[in-house]
């Protein structure tokens, strides 16, 4: 299984084809678009590895943007004791969710490619429900009649 080490958002990630990553938000990016990462620090597989200095020229990684969103709120609370001084603040970090589709070597050859994603289709079956209303009505009547009898005996 081949992998690549990419750099984006000031961080480095080891990626494989078909993997889904949560990275820093990519500016000016829309859903379902292709993204190319050209800052490849290294790539290879279990036997051979190609390391750049600092990057490998010509190598690239293609990815699809799945989602843009925000993380949970992180609360920042500062307090200075005995001075009645408090400050509460919050922050929600933005992220992009990407799916790695292809890893290219410096020659332009495809090292690994992700399988195509197939969206599952919903199969719905229509089932006719036939209820016997007479049985239901009889059960309701018997319950009501027993409650009336219980209420009369309790009042005596």
N, C-alpha and C positions, 0 to 999 in steps of 0.2 A: 504494500500500500504506500503510495508516494504521498509526500507532504511538502508543505512550503512554510516558511516563516516570513510573515508580512509585517509591515509597520504602518499603522494608521492611528491617528488621534494621539500621538505621543506614546503609544504602547505597541508591544510586539505580540503577535499571535501565531501559534502553530496551527495550521489549518490542513484539512484533508478534503477531498472532493465529497460533496453531499452533506457536509457539516453545516450546522446553523450556529451563527455567532451573534453575540450582542456586543456592538462596538459603540464608540462615541458617535454622536449624531453627525451624519454627512450632510453638508450644506447643499442646497439646491438639488435635492434628490426627491424624485417622485416614486410612488409605488410601482412595482413590476418593471423596473428599469435595470439595465445591465450596468455594472460597475466594474472598472478595471483598476487593480492595484498594481502599480509598477515598482513600488519600493519593496523588492523581494530581497531579503537578507541571505536566505539559503533555501535550497530545495533538494530533494532526493528521495530515496526509498530506504529499505532496510540494508542494502548493500553499498550503494554509492551515494555520496552527498556532494553537492556543489555549493561552496561558500563564497560569498562576494566580499569585496573590500571597498566600501561598506555595503554596496548592493550588487546584485547580479544584473548586468546589462542585458536587456532583451527578454528577460524572464518576466512573466506576468501571471496574475490570477484573476479570473473572471468570477463575478458573483452577481446574484439577483437580490434586489432589495425586497424584503418581505414586508417589513413594517417599520414605521417611525412612531416612537412613543416616549413616555416619561416614566421614570422609576418611581418608587414610593417616596413619600415626603420624608426628608431627614430633618429633624428638629435641632436647632441650635439654641441653647438656653444658657445665658450668661448671668451670673448673680454675684454681686459684691456684698459680702456679709456685713450686717449691722449698718448699712447705709441706705436701705430701702431702694436699692438700685437693681433692677432686673431688665433683661432684654430677651425676647423670644423671637426667633426667626425660623423660617423653613426654606428648604431648597428641594427642587425636583430636577434631577439630572436627565437630560434628553439622551435617547439612544436610538440606534438603527439596528434592526434585526436583518441579517443577511444570510443567504444560503450560497455556499461556494459551489460553483458549477464546473469550472475547468481550471487546471493548473498547466501552464505552458513552460517549457524549458527555454534556455537562451537561444536555441536554434529555431524556436517556433513550433516545435513538436508538442503534441498534447501528451502530458505525462499521465494524467488521470482525469476522468470525466465522471460527473455525477449521473445517476440514473434519472430519467425523466420522472417528474412528479405527476401522478395521476390523481385527480380529485375524485373521491368516491361519490357515486351517485346514490341517492336515496331511493330505495324500492318501497313503494307503499302498496299495501294490499287493502282492498275495501272489504270489510266484513259486515254482514248484516246482523244486527242484534234484534232478535225477536223476543219480546218479553211477554209473559202471560200476566196481563193486568188483573185478571180475576183473582189469581192467587195472591197477588200483592195486596189488593183491596181487602181480601178476607183476613190476611194477617194483621193489617192495620185495624180492622174492626174488632178482632179478638183482643188485641192489645188494649184498645180503648175500653172495651167492655170490662176487662179485668181490672183496669185502673178505677173505673166507676164503682165496681163492687168493693174494692179495697177501701176507697174513700168513704163509702157508705158504712162499712163495718167499723172503720176507725172513728167515725163521728158518733156512733151509738155507744 
